[in-house]
């Protein structure tokens, strides 16, 4: 029932509560992030996670078919009639020994969660189905987001499928072509700002406030509710066993925040008996989280996060006119909006944070492509980061690890073609030029 859910400010000194019928996205009292909370006594949650699997048998019901709404009791903030679905969450967890070998893991231990198999080609659809359901619930008819590409593609797809207008803000020249092509093709009004993602994020919040548009960035707590289901599906893929580690790329830090919340709630409900550890991987060219956590020792501290450390850090970025740069454009973000929720997730999951170079990312991406289903650069940061953590001995070769591959290979074709054609890395597989002559061609086949 919808009344079992409410919005709550994450700042323990505030803790203000609001009903789910409001689209506010930040605490009106103190400006902090909002959570969706549940009164679990009012929700009939299945006694065992494996009961959700029974819904495969009734997948002609559109909500049972959805890999998000199949778990609907665990994100029970709206009535079924408002729920929007376009078949998201039909993703797979693949055990991959060849990629496992690259990161020095024992056979059977590395698993890749392919979120690129979603309708718009990235994990964002898990969140959009939830947020658009809330948008329908509150009667929104126009939406907006800032994006490094995937949010805009996903938002545009869901917006047109449920008749909501949409405007996307992207940093000029900062977006991979696969993603830009989607936003335009799905009919979004696309505004390219002369700036980076962080500039877009600032502008979109003001635009939404002034024009009353529904905001679809991961500041929107309803989006994160949908993204929790990625973790449920990983557990499902492991036969309802919890892995030892989850590895996820870190950009605006929505995923890591959602995953921490998912595990906290499952444990609270007695549906799992232990919480996995989490590794969040930045690119070195966009490493705010790594710097703040590993160098400045910023932590959740029971909700009393040291704001001064964050303010000083951002003031320094501003003073240096700093703009992040990485080939993994999806995570080219230096002021992640979900920072505090992510710190909470690190606390819940005994998390670690690392940064990897662009060279490491593109090599890892080639390995995933050669031995798996492929992914975009940001997703490959997981394997590059896992390699570091194996070398450091933080993650054992016999532990069960699930890496979240957040976006499809075809999102960023330029990056892939350049890597191979221009021999940019150890695993480049360039095309071979051949004369139009059978004898010569035969000699080239290896
Ligand atoms: N991987 C991909 C493929 C992404 O598109 C993003 C974020 C991330 C990882 C990072 O996830 O923000 O939850 O930490 N893309 C956003 C966008 C920012 O606008 O498409 P996060």
Boltz pocket constraint, residues with backbone or C-beta under 6 A from the ligand:
constraints:
  - pocket:
      binder: B
      contacts: [[A, 122], [A, 146], [A, 147], [A, 148], [A, 149], [A, 150], [A, 151], [A, 152], [A, 218], [A, 249], [A, 250], [A, 251], [A, 252], [A, 253], [A, 254], [A, 255], [A, 256], [A, 330], [A, 331], [A, 376], [A, 378], [A, 379], [A, 406], [A, 407]]
      max_distance: 6.0
